[in-house]
Amino acid sequence: MSLQWAIIAGFLYVEIAIVLLLVLPVASPKRWSAFFKSRFLQAIGKQAGIYFIVLLAVLVLFLLDAIREMKKYSSPDHSTDGHGHLHLDAEMQGNMRLFRAQRNFYISGFSLFLSLVIRRLILLISTQASLLAQAEASMRQAQNASTAARTLMAQHGEEAQNSSNEAHDKQVSKNFNLIKVSALKGLITDLEEKLEKEKKNSSALKSQAESLNKEYDRLTSEYSKLQKSITASGGDKKDD
């Protein structure tokens, strides 16, 4: 394996490890979000779009080169000796080069695919962490509003007992407190609706992440099957 393809293969292994870390329950979305927002990644993130485009362009070039090599060595060399027979050495060399071209095709193709998968996973995890933070903030607001409503109602009860001789003031205070309680109840209802909406969005994101994980497992299984079939076909050709 040449140096450039060894580098791409190492990059593919690193991508597989990153995908496993992001998919498996190693850390919570909050911790991943805090890691993504670290100073080092923030400094890189300012030019991450340019780096990502350059990376995709390089992987696409290597993929096209592998496809070209596959097409080049797919057609057998019909060079013959004086008796009209194909050279066995030339055939073996062609099969070996075809196998290498196919290997390079799978390496570059899966590297390109996992680059897109990693980018999508990072976006989904960041969005999920943001939605969880918003849901917790809405829950705290709802709890604070509920506590304030109970406090106002308790104060209203005490004032009603202490101001039994002041009927007019009692009625005015009661109406004022009822208005406050009604406003707070409306706020609680609004916050509960927002919280329910955030929970639904979070569930949708989780289901998307699970479907993406299943799709990755399926692609990994197919890749393993293809790799085994290529290895088996390469072994058969060498035996021939």
N, C-alpha and C positions, 0 to 999 in steps of 0.2 A: 504494500500500500504506500503510495507516494505521500509526501509531507502534507500537501494541502488536503488530501482526503483523510489523512489521519487526524488533522485538526478538525475537520467537519465531523468526523465520527466522534471525537471527544466532545465537541459541542453538542452533538445529539445526545450523548450520555448525560451531559449536564442538564439538558432540557428535560430529559425523562425524570431525573432526580428532582428538578424544580416542580414539575407537574405533580409528582407524587407528594411532595411537601405541601403543595397548595390544595390538593384534593383530599388527602388524608386529614383526620382531625388532630393535627399536630398542635395548632394554635387557634385561638378564637379569631373571628373577623376583626375585633377591636385591636388585637395585638398585631395582626397582619397590617391593618390600616396604620397603626403607629409606626411599624417598621417601614412601610412605604413612604411615610411622611418624615422620615429621619433626614437629618441635614445632608448626609452623603447622597441619598437617593434623590432628595430635592434638587441638589446641585446637578446631578446627572439628568434628572427629569426635565430640566429646562431645554435640553437638546435631545431628549429621548426620541422625539418624533423623527429627527434627522438620522439618529443612529439606527432606529428601527427600519427606516426606508432603505438605508445603505445595506443593512443586514439582509433584508428581503431581496434586494437587487443582486447581492453576491450569491445568495442561495439559488436564486432563479438562474443565474448564469451557469453555476455548477450543474444544476438540474438539466438545463438545455445541453450542456456539454455531454452529460451522461446519456441523454436521449440520442444525441448525434453519434456517440460511440456505439450505442446499442444498434442503431440502424446500420452503421458502417460494418459491424461484425456479424449482423444477423444473416446477411447474404454470404454463403460459403465461397471460399476462394477456389476457383476451378483450375488452378495451375496443375499441370500433369507432368509426369516424367516421360521418358522415351517410349514406354510401353502403354501410355494412355491411362495410368492410374494416378489417383490423387495422392499428393504427398501427405503421409501420415503426420509428419512433424508440423506442416503448415496447418493441417486441420486441428491438431491439438492446440497450437498457438492461437488459432482463431477462436476455438471454444473457450480457452482461458481468458482471452481478452473480452469475449462476450460476457463471460461470468463476472469479470471485474466491472464491466460497464453496467450490468444489471445491479451489482452490489452498490456501485456509486449512485445509481439512480434511486434506489431505496433509501440510502443514507441521506442524500440531499433532499429527497421528497419529504421524508418524515421530519427532517430538521426544519424545513419550511413550514410544514403543517403544525408542528409543536410550537413554533414561534408565534403563530396566530393564536393557538390555544392558550399559551401562557399570557399573552396580552389580554385576551378575553377574560380569563380567570382573574387577573389582577383587577380589571374594571368591575367585575361582578362582586368580588370580595370588598372592594372599596365602597361600592354602592350599598352593599348589605350592611357594612359597618356604619355608614352614615344613616341608614334607615333605622338601625337598632338604637343609635344615639338619639335620634328624633323621637322614637317611640318611648324611650326612657324619660326624656324631657317632658313629653306630653303626659306621661303617667305621673310624674312628680307634680306637674301643674294641676292635674286633676285631683291629686291627693291634698295639695295645699288649698285648693278651692273648696274641697269638701270639708276640711278642717275649719276653714274660715266660716263656712256656712253653719257648721255645728256651734262654733263659738258665738256667732251672732244670734243664733236661736236660743242658746243658753242665756246670753245677756238679755235678750228680749224677755225670757221667762222671769229672770230676776227683777228686771225693771217693772214687769207687770205686777209682781208681788209687792215691791217696795213703793209703787206709786198707785196704790189702790184708791187713795183719796184724791188723786188728780186725774179725773176721767178724760178731760180734753187732751192733756199732754200725753196721757197713755195711748189714746187713739191715734194721735199724730205719730208718736214713736213706733207704734205697732205698724202703721201703714208704711212708714219709712223702712222699717226692718223687713217687712214683707217684700217691698220692692227690691231691696238688696238681696234677699234670699232668692227671689225669682231670677234676678240677673245672674247670680252665682250658679243657680241650677242650670240656666241656659248655657253658661260658660262650661259647666261640667259636661253637659250633653254634647256640646260642640267638640270638646277635647276628647271625649270617649269615642265620638265618630271618627275623629282624626286618627286616634290610636288604633281603632279597628281597621281603618284603611291602611295604615302603616304595617299592621300585622299581615294583612292580605298581600301587600307588596313584598314583604319579607318572605312569606310562604312561597310566592311566585318565584322569587329569586332562588330560594332553596331548591325548588323543583327544577328550575333551569340548571342549577349547578349539578343536581343529581343526574339529570338527563345527559348533561355534558360529560359527567364521569362515566356513565354507562356507554356513551358513544366512544369515549377514549378507550375503555376496556375492550369494546368490540374491535376497534381499529388495532389495538395492541395484539389481540388474539389473531386477527387476520394477518398482521405483520409477521407474527411468529409462524403461522402456517406457511406463508409465502417464503419466509426465510428457510424453513425446513425443506420445502419443496425445491427451492433453489439449490440448497446444500445437497439434497439427494440427487438432483439432476446433475449437479457438478461432479458428484462422486461416481455416478453411472458413466458419465462421459469420460472421466479419467480411467475407469476400469476398461471401457472400450478401447 
